[in-house]
Amino acid sequence: MTLQVGIRTAGFSIRAVFTSDPRCRKRINGSIATHTAPGLEKKLYPCSHETMKLLKTLALLALVAGCAEDPGEPAQPEDAGLILINARVYTLDWDEPGPDGTVMPGAPRDAGGWHPDGQAIVIRDGEILFVGSSVDAMQFKGDSTRVVDLAGATVIPGLVDSHTHVFGLGALLDQVNLVGVETEEEAVALIVERAKSVPKGGWIVGRGWDEGAWANRYPDKALLTAKVPDHPVFMDSLHGFAGWGNQIALDEAGITAESVVPVGGEMRLGSDGQPTGLFLNQAVQMLSSAVPEPSRATLTKQLLLGLEQMAADGYTAVHDAGLDSQQMSVLEELEAQGRLPIRVYAMLSLRDEELIRKWIGKGPDTDTDSMLVTRTVKAYYDGALGSRGARLLYDYSDKPGHRGVSGDEYGFNEALNAEAMKAGFQVAIHAIGDAGNREALDILEAVFEEDPSTAANRHRIEHAQVISPEDIPRLGRLGIIASMEPPHAMEDKAWAEDRLGSERILGAYAWRSLRETGARLTFNADNPGSDHNIFYGLHSAITRQDKDGHPEGGWYTEQRVSVEEAVRAYTAWSAYASFREDDTGIIEPGRWADLTVMNIDPFVVADQQPGRLLAGQIIMTIIGGNIVYERGQ
């Protein structure tokens, strides 16, 4: 005999299954109503969050009691696959903070500060079975159960980086890493060292020099050509909006002063009228396209390098932004082979029209539980602020007469974007400048008016970096998710105000203003453009200070968020951005066992000594109940 009980609120639902089978299962998630017998009317029971938590507990107790072979047998709880004990568990299973960051009643916080709301987690068959005390959790131990004593480490829902470029991260790990390099001379020295191990004539590729920080002292080909005359070199920038090469690379690409520069791009010319080797925005492809395509084996290696690095850094899922046909093919092959180490939410590049039309023909993935889910299209609308490619409503403060590039000038296919939306895809539009964001919102709103059904697909603005005050409320009103990078604010602060001026900067990196006007947020790093270390991300969001603690007191601190908001933006809110809020983002029975374990308690540390966040380390990453990373192993 089986009885199903379902209860739903606006936030989530319960379905508990009671059966005479001693190996009975429970799933909290899914069903909306009580079911008594076929044909009877379903009934809904709205209730408060606290009442729901009580009902879930009662359902679990009733479930265990119902697991006996017959009424005369004692209850036999299910054997677990993995039990975590002696932990500081923050489930996030309480009401979200208010738009101003106010902690809601029911949150595990009192006059003494934050404290965990769980001590142990029981996992079976990839799902969370129980959350509670260590003593109670051990009742689920069987002969094959692994028990891990976390000795006071903190467990939060699995981290999700909602805007990554994992192939790029893998390439960075596999190529010459220029991240953090401060001068042209240092960068060239790294290329010289790599050239010692590359056969003459072979390409050398580096990535990571900061096009924003270097904008007023861009390099040219002279030193690179003199030091590395026998290897073509392409040096991609941190965010991909600038590229730099030597003379042999220009020759290989067939680039001369007469070369046609793509609309929305700039090829720098020297005093002799010849290309300097520096390319900006859309012109970067003039040089990058000459670099030999990596082999499929190389792409596979780099993808796995990137994914494994993300797992080691605590991430259980990534949203990979702007995948082309070849990259998707590699991902699909690895998924079919069961080799994806973490979950990948694929965002197809709108620039790959053949790929987009193929997916429009078959429609977006509707499942959420595959390791690879494809239901989003990524579009580029304008350039980057650092390279002065972001489209502004008024001239750049440090470059009069220039407002950046956007739309058709930047390769944005508005008609294809609308087709994808009408085919049911979520779209994620890269928009940086205030004009870029306004025009992107106009484009989305026009499609909503033409086809109202498209408004329900949780569309996103990637970066939402500079927004006019009058446009900020539009994101909440239109249901647009702001997908933003706390590290960007800290890395850009050295020059952002020079680009924007003292008034326009007030609408930049405006996390609090967006929250207060009803917009949903999700946080990420846009790696490898920024360091995706979660402790750096949390520190940036909470303190508005860089890794050196500058500026004292924080940078435009009225826009910072609370620790709870920051943690949710990397977990539960990122789960919502990928339609997975019923599966993950909260630690409760029935959800995926996707968990991140760290050596510090970010809630307590943020309250007491926020600078210590940067000292945090990932201890363990668990995906679907499997430990995919364990520090020291």
C-alpha positions in Angstrom: 0.0 0.0 0.0 1.3 3.5 -0.8 0.1 6.9 0.3 1.4 10.2 -1.2 1.0 13.5 0.6 1.9 16.7 -1.1 1.9 20.2 0.3 2.9 23.4 -1.5 3.6 27.0 -0.7 4.7 29.8 -3.1 8.3 28.8 -2.5 8.4 25.0 -2.7 6.4 21.8 -2.3 6.5 18.4 -0.6 5.6 15.0 -1.8 6.1 12.2 0.8 5.6 8.6 -0.1 4.7 6.0 2.5 5.0 2.4 1.6 5.3 -1.1 3.2 8.6 -1.6 1.3 11.4 -1.5 3.9 13.6 0.3 1.4 11.0 3.1 1.0 12.0 6.4 -0.5 10.9 10.0 0.1 11.1 12.9 -2.4 10.5 16.4 -1.1 9.9 18.3 -4.3 7.3 18.1 -7.1 3.8 17.2 -6.2 1.4 20.0 -5.5 -1.6 18.4 -3.7 -2.9 15.6 -1.5 -3.8 12.4 -3.3 -6.2 10.1 -1.5 -7.8 8.1 -4.3 -8.1 8.3 -8.1 -10.6 10.9 -9.2 -10.8 12.9 -6.0 -10.2 16.6 -6.1 -6.7 17.8 -5.3 -6.4 20.4 -2.5 -3.8 23.0 -1.9 -2.6 24.0 1.6 -0.9 27.5 1.6 1.1 28.0 4.8 4.0 29.9 6.2 7.7 29.0 5.8 8.0 27.9 9.4 4.9 25.7 9.1 6.3 24.1 6.0 9.5 23.2 7.9 7.4 21.6 10.6 5.4 19.7 8.1 8.5 18.5 6.3 9.9 17.2 9.7 6.6 15.4 10.4 6.6 13.9 7.0 10.1 12.5 7.5 9.1 11.1 10.9 6.0 9.5 9.5 8.0 8.2 6.6 10.5 6.4 8.8 7.7 5.0 10.9 6.1 3.7 7.7 9.1 1.8 6.6 8.5 -1.3 8.6 7.7 -4.6 7.0 4.5 -4.8 9.1 2.9 -2.9 12.0 4.7 -5.2 14.5 8.2 -4.4 13.2 10.4 -1.5 14.4 11.1 1.3 11.9 14.2 0.7 9.7 15.6 3.9 8.3 17.4 3.7 4.9 21.1 3.0 4.8 23.1 6.0 3.6 25.8 6.2 1.1 27.6 9.1 2.7 27.1 10.8 6.1 28.7 14.1 7.0 28.9 14.8 10.7 30.2 17.5 13.1 29.8 20.2 10.5 28.5 23.8 10.6 25.6 23.4 8.1 23.9 26.5 6.6 20.9 25.1 4.7 19.6 28.5 3.4 16.2 26.9 4.2 14.7 30.1 5.6 13.1 33.1 4.0 15.3 35.2 1.8 16.6 38.6 3.1 14.7 41.7 2.2 15.7 44.0 -0.7 17.7 46.1 1.7 19.5 43.0 3.1 17.4 42.7 6.2 17.6 39.2 7.7 14.2 37.6 7.9 12.7 36.0 11.1 13.5 32.3 11.1 17.1 32.8 9.9 19.7 31.3 12.2 20.9 34.6 13.5 20.4 36.2 16.9 21.9 38.8 19.1 25.2 36.9 19.1 25.3 36.7 15.3 25.0 33.9 12.8 25.0 30.2 13.8 24.5 27.1 11.7 21.1 25.5 11.5 22.4 21.9 11.0 25.2 19.7 12.1 25.0 16.7 9.8 23.8 15.6 6.4 22.8 12.1 5.2 23.1 11.3 1.5 21.7 8.4 -0.4 21.4 7.8 -4.2 22.6 11.2 -5.0 20.0 13.0 -2.9 19.9 14.5 0.6 18.0 12.1 2.9 18.3 13.9 6.3 19.6 17.1 7.8 20.0 17.5 11.5 22.1 16.4 14.4 25.1 14.1 14.1 23.6 11.6 16.6 20.4 11.3 14.6 22.3 11.1 11.3 24.3 8.1 12.5 21.0 6.1 12.7 21.2 5.9 8.9 24.6 4.3 8.9 24.9 0.9 7.2 27.7 -1.5 6.4 28.7 0.3 3.3 28.1 3.9 4.5 31.1 6.3 4.4 31.1 8.6 7.4 33.1 11.8 7.2 33.8 13.8 10.3 34.2 17.4 9.1 35.5 18.5 12.5 33.7 21.9 12.4 34.1 22.7 8.7 31.2 24.6 7.1 28.8 23.2 4.6 26.8 25.3 2.2 24.7 24.5 -0.9 26.9 23.7 -3.9 28.5 26.8 -5.4 27.5 27.7 -8.9 29.5 30.1 -11.1 26.8 31.4 -13.4 29.0 32.9 -16.1 32.2 31.1 -16.9 34.3 30.3 -20.0 35.7 26.9 -18.9 37.4 26.2 -22.2 39.2 29.5 -21.8 40.1 28.6 -18.2 41.5 25.3 -19.4 43.4 27.0 -22.1 44.8 29.4 -19.6 46.0 26.5 -17.5 47.5 24.9 -20.6 49.0 28.0 -22.3 51.1 31.0 -21.1 49.3 32.6 -18.1 49.5 36.4 -18.2 47.0 37.0 -15.4 48.5 39.5 -12.9 51.3 40.5 -15.2 51.8 44.2 -14.8 54.2 45.3 -17.6 54.8 44.6 -21.2 58.4 43.5 -20.3 57.1 40.8 -17.9 54.6 39.5 -20.4 57.3 39.2 -23.2 59.7 37.4 -20.8 57.1 34.7 -20.2 56.7 34.2 -23.9 60.4 34.1 -24.4 60.6 31.3 -21.8 57.8 29.3 -23.5 59.5 29.7 -26.9 62.4 27.6 -25.6 60.2 24.5 -25.7 58.2 25.2 -28.8 59.6 24.2 -32.3 60.6 27.1 -34.5 57.6 28.4 -36.4 55.1 27.0 -33.9 52.4 29.4 -32.5 52.6 30.5 -28.9 49.4 31.7 -27.3 49.1 33.6 -24.0 46.1 35.0 -22.2 45.3 37.2 -19.3 47.0 40.7 -19.6 44.5 43.3 -18.3 43.2 45.5 -21.2 41.5 47.8 -18.7 44.5 48.5 -16.5 46.7 48.8 -19.6 44.4 51.0 -21.6 46.5 54.1 -21.4 49.8 52.2 -22.1 48.8 49.5 -24.6 51.8 47.5 -25.9 52.9 47.1 -29.5 54.8 44.5 -31.5 58.3 46.0 -31.2 59.7 44.3 -28.1 57.7 41.1 -28.7 59.1 40.9 -32.3 62.6 41.6 -31.2 62.6 39.0 -28.4 60.5 36.3 -30.2 61.3 36.6 -33.9 60.8 33.0 -34.9 57.4 32.1 -33.4 54.1 33.7 -34.2 52.6 35.0 -30.9 49.0 35.8 -30.0 48.4 37.3 -26.6 44.7 37.5 -25.7 43.6 39.9 -23.0 42.0 39.2 -19.7 38.4 39.7 -20.9 39.0 39.0 -24.6 38.5 42.6 -25.8 42.1 43.2 -26.8 44.7 41.2 -28.6 48.4 41.6 -29.2 50.9 39.9 -31.5 54.3 40.1 -33.0 55.3 40.7 -36.7 55.5 37.1 -37.7 51.9 36.6 -36.3 50.7 39.6 -38.4 52.4 38.0 -41.5 50.8 34.7 -40.8 47.4 36.4 -40.6 48.1 38.4 -43.7 47.5 41.7 -41.9 48.7 44.9 -43.4 47.8 48.6 -43.2 45.2 47.9 -46.0 43.4 45.1 -44.1 39.7 45.6 -43.6 38.9 46.2 -40.0 35.5 44.7 -38.8 32.8 47.1 -37.8 33.1 47.7 -34.1 36.8 47.0 -34.0 40.1 49.0 -34.0 43.5 48.1 -35.5 46.1 50.4 -34.0 48.5 52.0 -36.5 51.9 53.4 -35.7 53.5 56.7 -36.9 54.7 54.8 -40.0 51.1 53.9 -40.9 51.7 50.2 -40.2 49.8 47.9 -37.8 51.3 48.1 -34.3 50.2 44.6 -33.4 47.4 45.8 -31.0 43.8 45.1 -31.8 40.6 46.1 -29.9 37.1 44.8 -29.6 35.8 43.2 -32.9 39.2 43.6 -34.5 40.8 41.0 -32.2 39.4 38.3 -34.4 41.7 39.5 -37.3 44.7 38.1 -35.4 43.0 35.3 -33.3 41.5 33.7 -36.4 45.0 33.0 -37.7 45.9 30.9 -34.6 45.5 27.2 -35.7 42.4 25.6 -34.3 43.2 23.4 -31.3 42.7 19.7 -32.0 39.7 17.9 -30.6 42.0 16.2 -28.2 43.4 19.5 -27.0 39.9 21.0 -26.6 38.9 18.0 -24.5 42.0 18.2 -22.4 41.5 21.9 -21.8 37.8 21.5 -21.0 38.6 18.8 -18.4 41.4 20.9 -16.9 38.9 23.8 -16.5 36.1 21.7 -15.0 38.4 19.9 -12.6 39.8 23.2 -11.5 36.3 24.5 -10.8 35.5 21.3 -8.8 38.7 21.8 -6.8 37.6 25.4 -6.1 34.2 24.3 -4.7 31.9 24.7 -7.7 29.3 22.0 -8.3 28.0 23.6 -11.5 29.0 26.3 -14.1 27.0 28.2 -16.7 29.4 28.3 -19.7 28.7 31.5 -21.6 29.0 31.6 -25.4 29.7 28.0 -26.6 30.3 27.3 -30.3 29.6 24.2 -32.3 32.9 22.5 -31.7 32.8 23.2 -28.0 29.3 21.9 -27.7 30.3 18.7 -29.6 33.1 18.1 -27.1 30.7 18.7 -24.1 28.1 16.4 -25.6 30.7 13.7 -26.1 32.0 13.9 -22.6 28.4 13.8 -21.2 27.7 10.7 -23.2 30.8 9.1 -21.8 29.9 10.1 -18.3 33.1 12.1 -18.0 31.8 15.5 -17.0 33.1 16.1 -13.4 30.7 18.9 -12.6 27.3 20.1 -14.0 27.4 22.3 -17.1 24.6 24.6 -18.0 25.3 25.5 -21.6 24.8 28.9 -23.1 25.0 28.8 -26.9 26.8 31.6 -28.8 24.4 33.7 -30.9 27.4 34.3 -33.2 27.3 30.7 -34.3 24.2 30.9 -36.4 24.3 27.4 -37.7 24.4 26.1 -34.1 21.6 28.3 -33.0 19.3 27.3 -35.9 20.0 23.7 -35.1 18.9 24.1 -31.6 15.9 26.3 -32.5 14.8 23.3 -34.7 14.8 20.9 -31.7 14.1 23.3 -28.9 15.8 23.8 -25.5 16.4 21.1 -23.1 13.5 20.8 -20.6 15.3 18.5 -18.1 17.3 19.9 -15.3 19.1 16.9 -13.9 21.4 16.0 -16.7 25.1 16.8 -16.3 24.8 18.9 -19.5 21.7 21.0 -19.9 21.3 23.4 -22.9 18.5 26.0 -22.8 20.2 29.4 -23.1 21.5 31.6 -25.9 24.4 34.0 -25.1 24.5 37.2 -27.1 27.1 40.0 -27.2 25.5 43.5 -27.4 28.4 45.8 -26.7 32.1 45.8 -25.8 34.0 46.1 -22.5 34.4 49.2 -20.4 38.2 48.8 -20.0 38.9 48.9 -23.7 36.3 51.7 -24.1 34.1 49.4 -26.2 31.1 49.5 -23.8 28.3 51.6 -25.4 27.6 54.7 -23.3 24.7 57.2 -23.5 27.2 60.1 -23.4 30.9 60.4 -24.3 33.6 58.6 -22.3 34.8 61.1 -19.7 38.4 60.2 -20.6 37.8 60.1 -24.4 35.6 62.9 -25.7 33.7 62.1 -28.9 33.7 58.3 -28.2 30.8 56.3 -26.9 31.8 52.7 -27.7 30.1 50.1 -29.9 26.9 48.1 -29.8 24.2 46.2 -31.7 24.9 45.5 -35.4 28.3 47.2 -35.0 29.2 44.5 -32.5 27.8 41.5 -34.3 24.5 41.3 -32.5 21.8 39.5 -34.6 18.6 40.9 -33.2 16.3 38.9 -35.5 18.0 35.6 -34.6 17.9 36.5 -30.9 14.1 37.0 -31.2 13.7 33.7 -32.9 15.5 31.9 -30.1 13.3 33.6 -27.5 10.2 32.6 -29.3 11.5 29.0 -29.6 11.5 28.9 -25.8 15.2 29.7 -25.0 16.4 31.8 -22.2 18.6 34.5 -23.6 21.6 36.1 -21.8 22.7 39.4 -23.3 26.1 40.7 -22.6 25.6 44.4 -21.9 28.2 46.7 -20.2 27.5 50.4 -20.8 24.4 52.4 -19.8 23.4 52.7 -23.5 24.1 49.0 -24.0 22.0 48.0 -21.1 19.1 50.3 -22.1 19.1 49.0 -25.7 19.3 45.4 -24.5 16.3 46.0 -22.2 14.4 47.6 -25.1 15.1 44.6 -27.3 13.8 42.1 -24.6 10.8 44.2 -23.8 9.8 44.5 -27.5 9.8 40.7 -27.9 7.8 40.4 -24.7 5.2 42.7 -26.2 5.1 40.8 -29.4 5.0 37.3 -27.8 4.1 37.5 -24.0 4.9 33.9 -23.5 8.6 34.7 -23.9 8.7 36.8 -20.7 8.6 33.7 -18.5 12.0 32.4 -19.5 14.1 34.2 -16.9 16.2 36.2 -19.4 19.4 37.6 -18.2 21.7 40.6 -18.7 25.2 39.4 -18.4 27.3 42.0 -16.4 24.7 44.8 -16.2 27.7 46.8 -15.3 26.7 50.4 -15.9 23.0 51.2 -15.8 21.3 54.6 -15.9 19.3 55.2 -12.7 16.0 55.4 -14.7 16.7 52.0 -16.2 17.6 50.1 -13.0 13.9 49.5 -12.0 13.2 48.0 -15.4 15.1 44.8 -14.6 12.8 43.9 -11.7 9.7 45.0 -13.6 10.5 42.9 -16.6 11.7 39.9 -14.6 15.3 40.2 -15.9 18.1 38.5 -13.9 21.2 40.6 -13.4 24.2 38.3 -13.8 27.1 40.2 -12.2 30.7 39.8 -11.1 31.8 41.2 -7.7 35.5 40.9 -8.7 35.0 43.1 -11.7 34.1 46.0 -9.5 37.3 45.6 -7.4 39.5 45.2 -10.5 37.9 48.0 -12.4 37.8 50.6 -9.6 41.3 51.9 -10.5 40.1 53.3 -13.8 36.3 53.0 -14.0 35.5 56.4 -12.6 38.0 57.9 -15.2 35.9 56.3 -18.0 32.5 57.2 -16.5 32.9 60.4 -14.4 31.7 61.0 -10.8 28.0 61.0 -11.6 27.7 58.0 -13.9 29.8 55.8 -11.7 26.9 55.8 -9.2 25.0 53.5 -11.5 27.9 51.1 -11.9 28.2 47.7 -10.2 25.0 48.7 -8.5 24.1 45.4 -6.7 22.1 47.1 -3.9 20.2 49.4 -6.1 19.1 46.5 -8.3 18.0 44.4 -5.3 16.0 47.4 -3.9 14.1 47.8 -7.2 13.2 44.1 -7.3 15.8 42.6 -9.7 17.1 39.1 -9.1 20.9 38.7 -8.9 23.3 35.9 -9.6 27.0 36.3 -9.0 30.0 34.8 -10.9 33.5 35.6 -12.0 33.4 35.6 -15.8 36.6 33.5 -15.6 39.2 33.4 -16.7 38.7 37.1 -16.9 38.6 37.3 -13.1 39.7 35.1 -10.3 36.8 32.8 -9.5 38.0 32.0 -6.0 34.7 32.1 -4.0 36.4 33.8 -1.0 37.6 36.6 -3.2 34.1 36.9 -4.7 32.4 37.0 -1.3 34.9 39.5 0.0 34.4 41.7 -3.0 30.6 41.6 -2.7 30.5 42.2 1.1 33.4 44.7 1.6 33.8 46.4 -1.8 37.5 46.2 -1.2 40.3 44.5 -3.2 42.6 41.8 -2.0 44.8 44.4 -0.3 41.9 45.9 1.6 41.7 49.0 -0.5 40.2 51.5 -0.4 39.8 51.8 3.4 36.2 51.5 4.3 35.2 50.2 0.8 34.4 51.6 -2.6 30.9 53.1 -3.0 29.8 50.9 -0.1 26.1 51.8 -0.5 26.1 49.1 -3.2 27.6 46.3 -1.2 25.5 43.3 -0.2 25.2 41.2 3.0 27.0 37.9 3.5 23.7 36.1 3.2 22.9 37.8 -0.1 26.3 37.0 -1.4 26.2 33.4 -0.5 22.7 33.0 -2.0 23.9 34.8 -5.2 26.5 32.1 -5.6 24.1 29.2 -4.7 20.3 29.5 -4.5 19.9 32.5 -6.8 22.2 30.9 -9.4 20.1 27.8 -9.2 17.1 29.9 -10.0 18.9 31.4 -13.0 19.2 27.9 -14.4 15.6 26.7 -13.5 17.0 24.4 -10.8 15.6 26.0 -7.7 13.6 22.9 -6.9 16.6 20.7 -7.2 19.5 22.5 -5.5 20.5 25.8 -3.9 19.0 24.7 -0.5 20.1 21.9 1.7 17.0 19.9 2.5 15.8 16.3 2.1 14.9 15.4 -1.5 17.2 17.8 -3.2 20.4 17.0 -5.0 23.4 16.3 -2.7 25.4 19.1 -4.3 27.5 20.6 -1.4 30.5 22.7 -0.8 32.6 22.3 2.3 35.0 25.1 3.4 37.4 25.6 6.3 35.9 28.9 7.5 32.4 30.0 8.4 31.7 32.8 5.9 28.7 34.0 7.9 30.6 34.5 11.1 33.8 35.7 9.5 32.0 38.3 7.4 30.4 39.7 10.6 33.6 39.7 12.7 36.6 40.0 10.5 35.6 40.2 6.8 39.2 40.5 5.7 39.8 36.9 6.8 37.4 35.7 4.1 40.4 35.8 1.7 42.1 33.1 3.8 39.3 30.5 3.2 40.0 27.2 1.6 37.8 24.6 0.0 37.8 21.3 1.9 35.5 19.2 -0.2 33.2 19.3 -3.2 30.2 16.9 -3.5 28.1 16.5 -6.6 25.1 14.1 -6.6 26.5 12.5 -3.5 29.9 11.8 -5.0 33.0 13.5 -3.5 34.6 14.9 -6.6 37.3 16.9 -4.8 38.8 16.3 -1.3 41.6 18.5 -0.1 44.8 16.6 0.4 43.6 13.6 -1.6 
